[in-house]
């Protein structure tokens, strides 16, 4: 292929190594048809985006002037996309022994009270993003706290690192302690001001964020529904049907609602740009309505097992046509690693009688989560036009993984041990908008 004219002074980067990429959803088509592995491949980066992907020899010949970085047998993929987490809970990750409501009252709410302090919020945001990058995660969708300062800290820390992130002010006007409650009016107005300040600025995406129905009155949910109607390009993120006692509580608080999902729909908070975390204990009506509207669910397997929530029905929901992303749910989730999250998703599916293929797990952690965030083709994708956020995996990062991988007969046998046993040591390199990410751990 002939190389197009190249503007003077602009540097092209050519990254060499193994390549794994997707051209479709391996839940909707045979994985063999939509996954593509190149044993000796190359990725061309230009102006922060992927310009070309292919065989190394062909791209080296086509772009002889490009600056070359050779990762050897490192596996180049799209950077991981964490579709649901709570950066204010980074400091309380792996706290012992509580179910959802107790977790909120014992750990989460006392910690979130501190995020009105801009310096505290800034330090937590920076720590979270650095930990994410160390684990190969380049895009995250986070709940902040009720404090606008926490939202500013999140987006500013991401902007400093060049990262594309999603975030929003968490809104609560009941069933939360004094100091963590706003009102229907302040939730609307403060969120509107933050949308004006951040949404679409650089790589920032705003998500209107009611925590969940039990901590919002009908008036607040309706105010946020009206805000979403006024700003339809925003996402909306919340929680849905995580635990049985939570679902029962929602029925007590909203006796007129048909089900949990109806508490959002009645307020204008059900739509195709909606993200509903957990969604384990759904009714048949809720499943059908989510599929009909085109909303996305976010599977948080380490969280669901850690606090005893239940087993997400990945196969059933995907078969029903519901979009699904994958997430750590830090800090209810017990790991910052999307590798560990994929391993947990495999284990949860196995307990439901379904064996997920490694291609499906990797797709969920990249393309699937990006689609859930309405960022498909922008992040989580290794193809021309996508933003150049990449992770390079070392498939022999520990002795235990290496001794298994050396017996592999194909790429899937080579990569699966890293999914099941890998951690931040498996991340050889990270690129954010084409640039080497700053990784304080290395």
Residue, then its C-alpha position, 0 to 999 in steps of 0.5 A: x500500500x502507498x503511504x499517504x502524504x505526511x505533514x512536515x514535523x509530525x512524527x508517526x509511531x510504529x509499534x511492533x509485536x503480537x496483535x489481538x483485535x476484534x471485528x465484531x461481538x464474539x457473543x453474537x458471532x463465532x469467535x473464530x470469525x471476529x477475532x484476529x491475531x497477528x503473530x508479528x504485527x504492527x500498529x501505526x499511530x498518528x496524532x494520538x489515533x490509530x492510523x493503520x494496523x497490519x503485518x509488521x513487514x507490510x507496515x514497515x515498508x509502507x511507513x519507512x519514516x515512522x519511529x519504531x518501538x518493538x515490543x517483541x512477543x508482547x501482545x498489543x491490545x486495546x487498553x482495558x475499559x472499566x465501565x463502572x467504579x467508584x474512585x472515592x472508594x479506592x482507599x477502602x478497597x478490600x474492607x472486611x465482611x459487609x453486605x451492600x447496605x452495611x458496606x455503604x454505612x460502615x465504609x463508603x459514606x464515612x470515606x465519601x464525607x472527606x471529598x469536599x476537601x479538594x486536596x483530598x479528592x485530587x490525591x484520591x483521583x490521581x492515585x486511582x488513575x495511576x493504579x488503573x494505568x498500572x493495570x492496563x486500564x486506559x478508560x474508566x467510568x466513575x461515580x464521584x461524590x455529592x461534592x462538585x469538587x470531587x468531579x473537578x478532581x476526577x476530570x482534572x486528573x484524567x486531563x493531566x494524563x490525557x485519559x478519556x474518562x466518564x464521571x459524574x456527581x453522585x446525587x442523594x437526598x435521603x437515606x444517607x448521612x448529613x453532609x452527603x445529602x443534596x436536594x432535588x434542586x442542588x442535584x440538578x443545578x450542580x450537575x448542570x454546571x458540571x456538564x457545562x464545565x466538563x462534558x465534551x471538553x477534551x476527552x471528558x464524558x459526563x454521566x448524570x449519576x443518581x446513586x440508586x433509587x433508595x437514596x433519591x426521592x421521586x423528586x430528585x430522580x425526576x429532576x435528574x431525568x429532566x436534566x438528562x432530557x436537556x443534555x441527551x448526549x450525556x450518559x446516565x449511570x446508576x445501580x440496579x438490582x444488586x442484592x435481594x434485600x436492596x430490591x425489597x427495600x426499593x419495593x417498600x420505598x416505591x410501592x407504586x412501581x412495577x419493579x426496580x427498573x420502573x423507578x428509573x423509567x417513571x422519572x425519565x432515567x431509562x434510555x439507550x445511554x443509560x448504564x445500570x450496574x450489577x443487574x443480577x436479580x432482574x424480572x422478565x419484564x426488566x430484561x425485556x425492557x432493557x433489551x427493547x430500549x437498548x440500555x447497557x448493563x455492567x457486570x461487576x463480578x469481583x464485587x458481586x462475589x466479594x459482598x455476596x450479591x449473586x451470579x450475573x446471567x451473562x449468557x442469558x442477557x447477551x442472548x436476549x440482546x442486552x448490551x453488557x460491559x465489564x467493570x471492577x466496581x472498585x472499592x466493592x470490587x476487590x481488585x483494580x485489575x481487569x485481568x482479575x475481573x475477567x477471571x471472576x467473570x469466567x468463574x461466575x459464568x461457570x457457576x451458571x453452567x456457561x464456559x466463556x471463551x478467552x475471546x469473549x472475556x477480552x472483548x468484554x473488557x475492551x470493545x464491550x465496555x466501550x460500546x456500553x459507554x457509547x464509545x465503541x470505535x473510539x476506545x477499546x478498539x484496535x483499529x484505524x480511527x480509534x484513539x490510540x489507547x493500548x495495553x501491551x501484555x507480557x504473556x510470561x509475566x510470572x514463573x507460574x504463568x510462563x510455565x503454562x504459556x510455554x505449552x500453549x498450542x495457540x494464542x488462546x492457550x497462551x493468553x488464558x493463563x494471563x487472564x486467570x493468574x495475571x496482575x499488573x506484572x503482566x502489563x508490559x507497556x501502556x499507551x494513552x493517546x499514543x504516548x507512553x503512560x506515566x506508571x509510577x510503579x515501574 
